[in-house]
Amino acid sequence: MRISLIVLFVPIDGERLVTTLKASQTRIPPDTFNRVAYQGDRVRIERRGGKPVYLVSQEDLALLEKLEDRYWAEEGKKALKEFEKSGEKAIPWEKIKAELGL
């Protein structure tokens, strides 16, 4: 079974960037990868003067992504209610596409 290290960075603008490295490209001991992959351990990796990086299982990452999706769905519902309360008219999709040259 091939295990990869996935490092997740969240830049200030909120756009997610995922970089994938092969386990063999790191200095992390193989048993650490196995504990994360098979036992669900979470590993905090401290960096000199930098923010820590976490090594988590695919299941933990999937859970975090679901929580993030739920959060943004709730925020979208709030924004829609706010828009409906405002009485403003929606901009037709065709107009938006035309303005964006789509």
MMTF fields as JSON, N, C-alpha, C and O atoms, coordinates in Angstrom:
{
  "mmtfVersion": "1.0.0",
  "mmtfProducer": "UNKNOWN",
  "numBonds": 407,
  "numAtoms": 408,
  "numGroups": 102,
  "numChains": 1,
  "numModels": 1,
  "chainsPerModel": [1],
  "groupsPerChain": [102],
  "chainIdList": ["A"],
  "bondAtomList": [4, 2, 8, 6, 12, 10, 16, 14, 20, 18, 24, 22, 28, 26, 32, 30, 36, 34, 40, 38, 44, 42, 48, 46, 52, 50, 56, 54, 60, 58, 64, 62, 68, 66, 72, 70, 76, 74, 80, 78, 84, 82, 88, 86, 92, 90, 96, 94, 100, 98, 104, 102, 108, 106, 112, 110, 116, 114, 120, 118, 124, 122, 128, 126, 132, 130, 136, 134, 140, 138, 144, 142, 148, 146, 152, 150, 156, 154, 160, 158, 164, 162, 168, 166, 172, 170, 176, 174, 180, 178, 184, 182, 188, 186, 192, 190, 196, 194, 200, 198, 204, 202, 208, 206, 212, 210, 216, 214, 220, 218, 224, 222, 228, 226, 232, 230, 236, 234, 240, 238, 244, 242, 248, 246, 252, 250, 256, 254, 260, 258, 264, 262, 268, 266, 272, 270, 276, 274, 280, 278, 284, 282, 288, 286, 292, 290, 296, 294, 300, 298, 304, 302, 308, 306, 312, 310, 316, 314, 320, 318, 324, 322, 328, 326, 332, 330, 336, 334, 340, 338, 344, 342, 348, 346, 352, 350, 356, 354, 360, 358, 364, 362, 368, 366, 372, 370, 376, 374, 380, 378, 384, 382, 388, 386, 392, 390, 396, 394, 400, 398, 404, 402],
  "bondOrderList": [1, 1, 1, 1, 1, 1, 1, 1, 1, 1, 1, 1, 1, 1, 1, 1, 1, 1, 1, 1, 1, 1, 1, 1, 1, 1, 1, 1, 1, 1, 1, 1, 1, 1, 1, 1, 1, 1, 1, 1, 1, 1, 1, 1, 1, 1, 1, 1, 1, 1, 1, 1, 1, 1, 1, 1, 1, 1, 1, 1, 1, 1, 1, 1, 1, 1, 1, 1, 1, 1, 1, 1, 1, 1, 1, 1, 1, 1, 1, 1, 1, 1, 1, 1, 1, 1, 1, 1, 1, 1, 1, 1, 1, 1, 1, 1, 1, 1, 1, 1, 1],
  "groupList": [{"groupName": "MET", "atomNameList": ["N", "CA", "C", "O"], "elementList": ["N", "C", "C", "O"], "formalChargeList": [0, 0, 0, 0], "bondAtomList": [1, 0, 2, 1, 3, 2], "bondOrderList": [1, 1, 2], "singleLetterCode": "M", "chemCompType": "L-PEPTIDE LINKING"}, {"groupName": "ARG", "atomNameList": ["N", "CA", "C", "O"], "elementList": ["N", "C", "C", "O"], "formalChargeList": [0, 0, 0, 0], "bondAtomList": [1, 0, 2, 1, 3, 2], "bondOrderList": [1, 1, 2], "singleLetterCode": "R", "chemCompType": "L-PEPTIDE LINKING"}, {"groupName": "ILE", "atomNameList": ["N", "CA", "C", "O"], "elementList": ["N", "C", "C", "O"], "formalChargeList": [0, 0, 0, 0], "bondAtomList": [1, 0, 2, 1, 3, 2], "bondOrderList": [1, 1, 2], "singleLetterCode": "I", "chemCompType": "L-PEPTIDE LINKING"}, {"groupName": "SER", "atomNameList": ["N", "CA", "C", "O"], "elementList": ["N", "C", "C", "O"], "formalChargeList": [0, 0, 0, 0], "bondAtomList": [1, 0, 2, 1, 3, 2], "bondOrderList": [1, 1, 2], "singleLetterCode": "S", "chemCompType": "L-PEPTIDE LINKING"}, {"groupName": "LEU", "atomNameList": ["N", "CA", "C", "O"], "elementList": ["N", "C", "C", "O"], "formalChargeList": [0, 0, 0, 0], "bondAtomList": [1, 0, 2, 1, 3, 2], "bondOrderList": [1, 1, 2], "singleLetterCode": "L", "chemCompType": "L-PEPTIDE LINKING"}, {"groupName": "VAL", "atomNameList": ["N", "CA", "C", "O"], "elementList": ["N", "C", "C", "O"], "formalChargeList": [0, 0, 0, 0], "bondAtomList": [1, 0, 2, 1, 3, 2], "bondOrderList": [1, 1, 2], "singleLetterCode": "V", "chemCompType": "L-PEPTIDE LINKING"}, {"groupName": "PHE", "atomNameList": ["N", "CA", "C", "O"], "elementList": ["N", "C", "C", "O"], "formalChargeList": [0, 0, 0, 0], "bondAtomList": [1, 0, 2, 1, 3, 2], "bondOrderList": [1, 1, 2], "singleLetterCode": "F", "chemCompType": "L-PEPTIDE LINKING"}, {"groupName": "PRO", "atomNameList": ["N", "CA", "C", "O"], "elementList": ["N", "C", "C", "O"], "formalChargeList": [0, 0, 0, 0], "bondAtomList": [1, 0, 2, 1, 3, 2], "bondOrderList": [1, 1, 2], "singleLetterCode": "P", "chemCompType": "L-PEPTIDE LINKING"}, {"groupName": "ASP", "atomNameList": ["N", "CA", "C", "O"], "elementList": ["N", "C", "C", "O"], "formalChargeList": [0, 0, 0, 0], "bondAtomList": [1, 0, 2, 1, 3, 2], "bondOrderList": [1, 1, 2], "singleLetterCode": "D", "chemCompType": "L-PEPTIDE LINKING"}, {"groupName": "GLY", "atomNameList": ["N", "CA", "C", "O"], "elementList": ["N", "C", "C", "O"], "formalChargeList": [0, 0, 0, 0], "bondAtomList": [1, 0, 2, 1, 3, 2], "bondOrderList": [1, 1, 2], "singleLetterCode": "G", "chemCompType": "PEPTIDE LINKING"}, {"groupName": "GLU", "atomNameList": ["N", "CA", "C", "O"], "elementList": ["N", "C", "C", "O"], "formalChargeList": [0, 0, 0, 0], "bondAtomList": [1, 0, 2, 1, 3, 2], "bondOrderList": [1, 1, 2], "singleLetterCode": "E", "chemCompType": "L-PEPTIDE LINKING"}, {"groupName": "THR", "atomNameList": ["N", "CA", "C", "O"], "elementList": ["N", "C", "C", "O"], "formalChargeList": [0, 0, 0, 0], "bondAtomList": [1, 0, 2, 1, 3, 2], "bondOrderList": [1, 1, 2], "singleLetterCode": "T", "chemCompType": "L-PEPTIDE LINKING"}, {"groupName": "LYS", "atomNameList": ["N", "CA", "C", "O"], "elementList": ["N", "C", "C", "O"], "formalChargeList": [0, 0, 0, 0], "bondAtomList": [1, 0, 2, 1, 3, 2], "bondOrderList": [1, 1, 2], "singleLetterCode": "K", "chemCompType": "L-PEPTIDE LINKING"}, {"groupName": "ALA", "atomNameList": ["N", "CA", "C", "O"], "elementList": ["N", "C", "C", "O"], "formalChargeList": [0, 0, 0, 0], "bondAtomList": [1, 0, 2, 1, 3, 2], "bondOrderList": [1, 1, 2], "singleLetterCode": "A", "chemCompType": "L-PEPTIDE LINKING"}, {"groupName": "GLN", "atomNameList": ["N", "CA", "C", "O"], "elementList": ["N", "C", "C", "O"], "formalChargeList": [0, 0, 0, 0], "bondAtomList": [1, 0, 2, 1, 3, 2], "bondOrderList": [1, 1, 2], "singleLetterCode": "Q", "chemCompType": "L-PEPTIDE LINKING"}, {"groupName": "ASN", "atomNameList": ["N", "CA", "C", "O"], "elementList": ["N", "C", "C", "O"], "formalChargeList": [0, 0, 0, 0], "bondAtomList": [1, 0, 2, 1, 3, 2], "bondOrderList": [1, 1, 2], "singleLetterCode": "N", "chemCompType": "L-PEPTIDE LINKING"}, {"groupName": "TYR", "atomNameList": ["N", "CA", "C", "O"], "elementList": ["N", "C", "C", "O"], "formalChargeList": [0, 0, 0, 0], "bondAtomList": [1, 0, 2, 1, 3, 2], "bondOrderList": [1, 1, 2], "singleLetterCode": "Y", "chemCompType": "L-PEPTIDE LINKING"}, {"groupName": "TRP", "atomNameList": ["N", "CA", "C", "O"], "elementList": ["N", "C", "C", "O"], "formalChargeList": [0, 0, 0, 0], "bondAtomList": [1, 0, 2, 1, 3, 2], "bondOrderList": [1, 1, 2], "singleLetterCode": "W", "chemCompType": "L-PEPTIDE LINKING"}],
  "groupTypeList": [0, 1, 2, 3, 4, 2, 5, 4, 6, 5, 7, 2, 8, 9, 10, 1, 4, 5, 11, 11, 4, 12, 13, 3, 14, 11, 1, 2, 7, 7, 8, 11, 6, 15, 1, 5, 13, 16, 14, 9, 8, 1, 5, 1, 2, 10, 1, 1, 9, 9, 12, 7, 5, 16, 4, 5, 3, 14, 10, 8, 4, 13, 4, 4, 10, 12, 4, 10, 8, 1, 16, 17, 13, 10, 10, 9, 12, 12, 13, 4, 12, 10, 6, 10, 12, 3, 9, 10, 12, 13, 2, 7, 17, 10, 12, 2, 12, 13, 10, 4, 9, 4],
  "groupIdList": [1, 2, 3, 4, 5, 6, 7, 8, 9, 10, 11, 12, 13, 14, 15, 16, 17, 18, 19, 20, 21, 22, 23, 24, 25, 26, 27, 28, 29, 30, 31, 32, 33, 34, 35, 36, 37, 38, 39, 40, 41, 42, 43, 44, 45, 46, 47, 48, 49, 50, 51, 52, 53, 54, 55, 56, 57, 58, 59, 60, 61, 62, 63, 64, 65, 66, 67, 68, 69, 70, 71, 72, 73, 74, 75, 76, 77, 78, 79, 80, 81, 82, 83, 84, 85, 86, 87, 88, 89, 90, 91, 92, 93, 94, 95, 96, 97, 98, 99, 100, 101, 102],
  "secStructList": [7, 7, 7, 3, 3, 3, 3, 3, 3, 7, 7, 6, 6, 7, 7, 7, 3, 3, 3, 3, 3, 3, 4, 4, 4, 1, 7, 1, 7, 2, 2, 2, 2, 2, 2, 2, 2, 2, 2, 7, 7, 7, 3, 3, 3, 3, 3, 6, 6, 3, 3, 3, 3, 3, 3, 7, 7, 2, 2, 2, 2, 2, 2, 2, 2, 2, 2, 2, 2, 2, 2, 2, 2, 2, 2, 2, 2, 2, 2, 2, 2, 2, 2, 2, 2, 2, 6, 7, 7, 7, 7, 7, 2, 2, 2, 2, 2, 2, 2, 2, 6, 7],
  "xCoordList": [0.834, 0.0, 0.881, 1.801, 0.62, 1.398, 0.723, -0.48, 1.49, 0.963, 1.644, 2.866, 0.856, 1.399, 1.187, 0.23, 2.067, 1.913, 1.217, 1.673, 0.118, -0.593, -0.483, -0.884, 0.054, 0.196, -0.837, -0.877, -1.67, -2.753, -2.414, -2.192, -2.371, -2.125, -3.388, -4.051, -3.732, -4.872, -4.342, -4.151, -4.106, -3.607, -4.609, -5.776, -4.164, -4.985, -6.271, -7.307, -6.244, -7.448, -8.452, -9.524, -8.13, -9.058, -9.003, -9.661, -8.247, -8.171, -7.295, -6.187, -7.78, -7.063, -6.065, -6.381, -4.878, -3.835, -3.354, -2.936, -3.403, -2.959, -1.73, -1.746, -0.684, 0.541, 0.685, 0.537, 0.967, 1.13, 2.592, 3.231, 3.107, 4.47, 4.418, 3.521, 5.355, 5.473, 6.13, 6.986, 5.713, 6.268, 7.795, 8.48, 8.319, 9.765, 10.492, 11.713, 9.744, 10.359, 10.453, 10.94, 9.993, 10.013, 10.984, 11.5, 11.225, 12.068, 11.21, 11.726, 9.917, 9.011, 9.134, 9.072, 9.309, 9.46, 8.227, 7.1, 8.43, 7.313, 6.266, 5.077, 6.694, 5.715, 4.763, 3.637, 5.198, 4.32, 3.19, 2.029, 3.539, 2.509, 1.517, 0.31, 2.03, 1.157, 0.218, -0.957, 0.718, -0.148, -1.254, -2.389, -0.928, -1.938, -2.939, -4.149, -2.438, -3.299, -4.176, -5.341, -3.634, -4.356, -4.944, -5.894, -4.379, -4.87, -5.569, -6.117, -5.55, -6.232, -5.498, -6.085, -4.211, -3.437, -3.345, -3.451, -3.152, -2.908, -1.521, -1.181, -0.735, 0.648, 0.845, 0.541, 1.358, 1.704, 3.188, 4.021, 3.508, 4.899, 5.295, 4.75, 6.248, 6.691, 7.81, 8.684, 7.752, 8.752, 9.455, 8.831, 10.729, 11.498, 10.876, 10.91, 10.315, 9.775, 8.512, 7.988, 8.011, 6.828, 5.627, 5.73, 4.503, 3.291, 3.423, 4.046, 2.843, 2.921, 2.086, 1.16, 2.437, 1.718, 1.203, 1.862, 0.031, -0.559, -0.684, -1.037, -0.391, -0.55, -1.776, -1.787, -2.823, -4.075, -4.484, -4.018, -5.357, -5.816, -6.757, -7.274, -6.965, -7.893, -9.304, -10.057, -9.658, -10.979, -11.136, -12.186, -10.088, -10.148, -10.269, -11.036, -9.519, -9.585, -10.981, -11.513, -11.579, -12.936, -13.928, -14.824, -13.773, -14.649, -14.492, -15.485, -13.261, -13.017, -13.652, -14.23, -13.542, -14.132, -15.659, -16.288, -16.263, -17.719, -18.155, -19.146, -17.397, -17.715, -17.602, -18.431, -16.565, -16.388, -17.548, -18.061, -17.969, -19.104, -20.373, -21.139, -20.594, -21.783, -21.765, -22.78, -20.595, -20.463, -20.832, -21.618, -20.261, -20.514, -21.95, -22.498, -22.569, -23.979, -24.841, -25.764, -24.534, -25.277, -25.063, -26.005, -23.828, -23.541, -24.31, -24.813, -24.399, -25.155, -26.63, -27.257, -27.197, -28.605, -28.847, -29.837, -27.933, -28.051, -28.007, -28.799, -27.08, -26.944, -28.194, -28.635, -28.771, -29.983, -31.145, -31.901, -31.296, -32.36, -32.181, -33.139, -30.936, -30.628, -30.987, -31.56, -30.648, -30.952, -32.462, -32.963, -33.193, -34.64, -35.288, -36.258, -34.761, -35.274, -35.033, -35.835, -33.93, -33.537, -34.487, -34.582, -35.187, -36.102, -35.404, -36.051, -34.096, -33.371, -33.761, -34.205, -33.591, -33.875, -32.594, -31.493, -32.768, -31.629, -31.148, -31.935, -29.846, -29.282, -29.456, -29.028, -30.067, -30.262, -28.927, -27.943, -28.923, -27.731, -27.161, -25.944, -28.033, -27.573, -26.776, -25.784, -27.208, -26.5, -25.119, -24.13, -25.06, -23.773, -22.802, -21.636, -23.294, -22.441, -21.956, -20.792, -22.829, -22.448, -21.359, -20.387, -21.535, -20.539, -19.189, -18.147, -19.213, -17.971, -17.418, -16.347, -18.146, -17.702, -17.792, -16.976, -18.772, -18.934, -19.976, -20.232],
  "yCoordList": [-1.177, 0.0, 1.244, 1.345, 2.177, 3.403, 4.482, 4.714, 5.131, 6.203, 7.489, 7.539, 8.524, 9.826, 10.789, 10.657, 11.746, 12.832, 13.967, 14.424, 14.423, 15.55, 16.703, 16.585, 17.805, 18.993, 19.994, 20.343, 20.451, 21.362, 22.745, 22.937, 23.71, 25.094, 25.884, 25.644, 26.812, 27.676, 29.107, 29.731, 29.627, 30.994, 32.001, 31.669, 33.21, 34.254, 34.49, 34.752, 34.407, 34.68, 33.531, 33.627, 32.453, 31.351, 30.278, 29.246, 30.488, 29.487, 28.329, 28.546, 27.112, 25.936, 25.464, 25.378, 25.168, 24.638, 23.342, 23.345, 22.246, 20.966, 20.517, 20.452, 20.214, 19.7, 18.249, 17.939, 17.366, 15.948, 15.561, 15.849, 14.908, 14.389, 12.891, 12.403, 12.16, 10.734, 10.615, 11.418, 9.607, 9.398, 9.309, 9.767, 8.72, 8.559, 9.895, 9.958, 10.965, 12.289, 13.048, 14.178, 12.437, 13.095, 12.394, 11.322, 12.995, 12.366, 11.807, 11.456, 11.727, 11.218, 9.698, 9.048, 9.13, 7.668, 6.935, 7.363, 5.839, 5.087, 4.654, 4.619, 4.321, 3.891, 5.027, 4.772, 6.272, 7.414, 7.436, 7.654, 7.21, 7.15, 6.031, 6.206, 4.883, 3.745, 4.046, 3.679, 4.711, 5.063, 6.01, 5.899, 6.941, 7.89, 7.168, 7.32, 6.385, 5.735, 4.643, 4.512, 3.863, 2.678, 2.801, 2.096, 3.698, 3.837, 5.169, 5.408, 6.036, 7.321, 8.332, 9.337, 8.092, 9.062, 10.384, 10.423, 11.443, 12.768, 13.205, 13.073, 13.716, 14.075, 15.561, 16.065, 16.251, 17.673, 17.736, 17.178, 18.419, 18.555, 20.01, 20.919, 20.215, 21.574, 21.971, 21.173, 23.226, 23.753, 24.926, 25.699, 25.06, 26.159, 27.505, 27.952, 28.136, 29.477, 29.554, 30.65, 28.449, 28.479, 27.867, 27.297, 27.996, 27.38, 25.87, 25.368, 25.142, 23.686, 23.157, 23.812, 21.977, 21.273, 19.988, 19.408, 19.543, 18.345, 17.249, 17.499, 16.051, 14.874, 14.153, 13.692, 14.058, 13.433, 12.381, 12.378, 11.496, 10.426, 10.972, 12.083, 10.178, 10.548, 10.715, 11.582, 9.887, 9.986, 11.306, 11.943, 11.724, 13.01, 14.161, 15.099, 14.091, 15.14, 15.196, 16.285, 14.044, 14.009, 14.634, 15.371, 14.342, 14.928, 16.449, 17.175, 16.923, 18.371, 19.034, 20.116, 18.383, 18.945, 18.965, 19.915, 17.936, 17.924, 19.053, 19.736, 19.239, 20.321, 21.686, 22.571, 21.835, 23.079, 23.293, 24.406, 22.243, 22.34, 22.73, 23.572, 22.116, 22.431, 23.896, 24.589, 24.355, 25.75, 26.699, 27.627, 26.461, 27.364, 27.259, 28.24, 26.075, 25.933, 26.8, 27.475, 26.776, 27.607, 29.085, 29.876, 29.459, 30.863, 31.28, 32.401, 30.379, 30.66, 30.864, 31.761, 30.026, 30.179, 31.527, 32.201, 31.919, 33.222, 34.358, 35.298, 34.266, 35.313, 35.378, 36.468, 34.224, 34.203, 34.842, 35.621, 34.527, 35.142, 36.656, 37.417, 37.071, 38.499, 39.17, 40.259, 38.519, 39.056, 39.149, 40.165, 38.1, 38.101, 39.199, 39.817, 39.449, 40.521, 41.899, 42.816, 42.034, 43.342, 43.843, 45.048, 42.926, 43.333, 43.633, 44.025, 43.452, 43.698, 42.659, 41.561, 43.018, 42.096, 41.332, 41.882, 40.078, 39.253, 39.672, 40.102, 39.541, 39.824, 38.562, 37.49, 38.653, 37.458, 36.8, 37.474, 35.471, 34.685, 35.027, 35.109, 35.226, 35.547, 36.854, 36.977, 37.819, 39.111, 38.917, 39.48, 38.124, 37.864, 37.18, 37.565, 36.153, 35.449, 36.411, 36.358, 37.278, 38.229, 39.175, 39.455, 39.665, 40.577, 39.913, 40.562, 38.606, 37.862, 37.292, 36.686, 37.487, 36.983, 35.47, 34.842, 34.891, 33.43, 33.007, 31.813],
  "zCoordList": [0.0, 0.0, 0.0, 0.812, -0.883, -0.978, -0.127, -0.253, 0.727, 1.566, 1.154, 1.015, 0.96, 0.609, 1.753, 2.515, 1.874, 2.83, 2.119, 1.071, 2.679, 2.088, 3.066, 4.224, 2.605, 3.428, 2.946, 1.766, 3.865, 3.517, 4.023, 5.219, 3.122, 3.469, 3.189, 2.18, 4.049, 3.786, 3.747, 4.791, 2.539, 2.414, 2.969, 3.176, 3.206, 3.805, 3.023, 3.634, 1.708, 0.917, 0.977, 0.38, 1.681, 1.865, 0.795, 0.931, -0.255, -1.317, -0.854, -0.362, -1.005, -0.524, -1.575, -2.762, -1.123, -1.99, -1.357, -0.2, -2.082, -1.548, -2.33, -3.559, -1.607, -2.206, -1.777, -0.595, -2.703, -2.387, -2.53, -3.542, -1.505, -1.519, -1.288, -0.599, -1.847, -1.541, -0.163, 0.207, 0.572, 1.911, 1.861, 2.776, 0.79, 0.664, 0.493, 0.632, 0.192, 0.03, 1.35, 1.383, 2.427, 3.727, 4.661, 4.346, 5.793, 6.814, 7.943, 9.004, 7.718, 8.737, 8.77, 7.727, 9.955, 10.051, 9.517, 9.768, 8.786, 8.206, 9.232, 8.916, 10.471, 11.468, 11.836, 12.265, 11.675, 11.93, 10.903, 11.249, 9.648, 8.605, 8.889, 8.725, 9.315, 9.604, 10.766, 10.719, 11.809, 12.948, 12.514, 12.977, 11.627, 11.13, 10.237, 10.406, 9.291, 8.306, 8.904, 8.529, 9.825, 10.294, 11.701, 12.042, 12.518, 13.889, 14.123, 15.199, 13.114, 13.248, 14.1, 14.501, 14.39, 15.167, 14.409, 13.183, 15.148, 14.558, 15.017, 16.193, 14.1, 14.409, 14.149, 13.067, 15.159, 15.033, 14.695, 15.409, 13.602, 13.161, 13.388, 12.763, 14.29, 14.599, 13.651, 13.308, 13.241, 12.31, 12.969, 13.696, 12.722, 13.322, 12.989, 11.843, 13.99, 13.811, 12.971, 12.767, 12.482, 11.631, 12.319, 13.405, 11.673, 12.2, 12.09, 11.154, 13.035, 12.948, 11.785, 11.307, 11.358, 10.293, 10.923, 11.786, 10.495, 11.08, 10.033, 8.88, 10.457, 9.623, 10.159, 11.3, 9.319, 9.749, 8.733, 7.594, 9.164, 8.276, 7.217, 7.332, 6.194, 5.128, 5.7, 5.257, 6.683, 7.307, 8.052, 7.97, 8.787, 9.488, 8.493, 8.713, 7.409, 6.395, 5.783, 5.564, 5.504, 4.944, 5.921, 5.51, 7.215, 8.225, 8.269, 8.322, 8.247, 8.246, 7.023, 7.128, 5.87, 4.654, 4.749, 4.284, 5.341, 5.53, 6.46, 6.204, 7.548, 8.479, 7.796, 8.008, 6.978, 6.229, 5.261, 5.155, 4.552, 3.63, 4.377, 3.909, 5.541, 6.34, 6.775, 6.706, 7.224, 7.647, 6.506, 6.696, 5.315, 4.195, 3.69, 3.188, 3.817, 3.442, 4.371, 3.916, 5.663, 6.626, 6.345, 6.407, 6.036, 5.701, 4.448, 4.368, 3.476, 2.247, 2.538, 1.975, 3.428, 3.806, 4.474, 4.188, 5.37, 6.039, 5.019, 5.092, 4.073, 3.059, 2.189, 1.822, 1.854, 1.035, 1.788, 1.207, 3.062, 3.87, 3.927, 3.791, 4.13, 4.184, 2.861, 2.847, 1.753, 0.43, 0.239, -0.245, 0.614, 0.458, 1.293, 0.855, 2.492, 3.353, 2.745, 2.923, 2.032, 1.504, 0.421, 0.185, -0.236, -1.305, -2.626, -3.597, -2.664, -3.909, -4.95, -4.615, -6.201, -7.302, -7.647, -7.615, -7.969, -8.372, -9.755, -10.598, -9.972, -11.29, -12.122, -11.693, -13.292, -14.121, -14.478, -14.784, -14.43, -14.726, -16.098, -16.262, -17.08, -18.437, -18.441, -19.159, -17.643, -17.575, -16.939, -17.408, -15.88, -15.229, -16.189, -16.282, -16.909, -17.866, -18.954, -19.351, -19.43, -20.482, -19.97, -20.671, -18.734, -18.153, -17.961, -18.059, -17.683, -17.491, -18.793, -18.808, -19.875, -21.166, -21.275, -21.95, -20.618, -20.661, -21.664, -21.822]
}
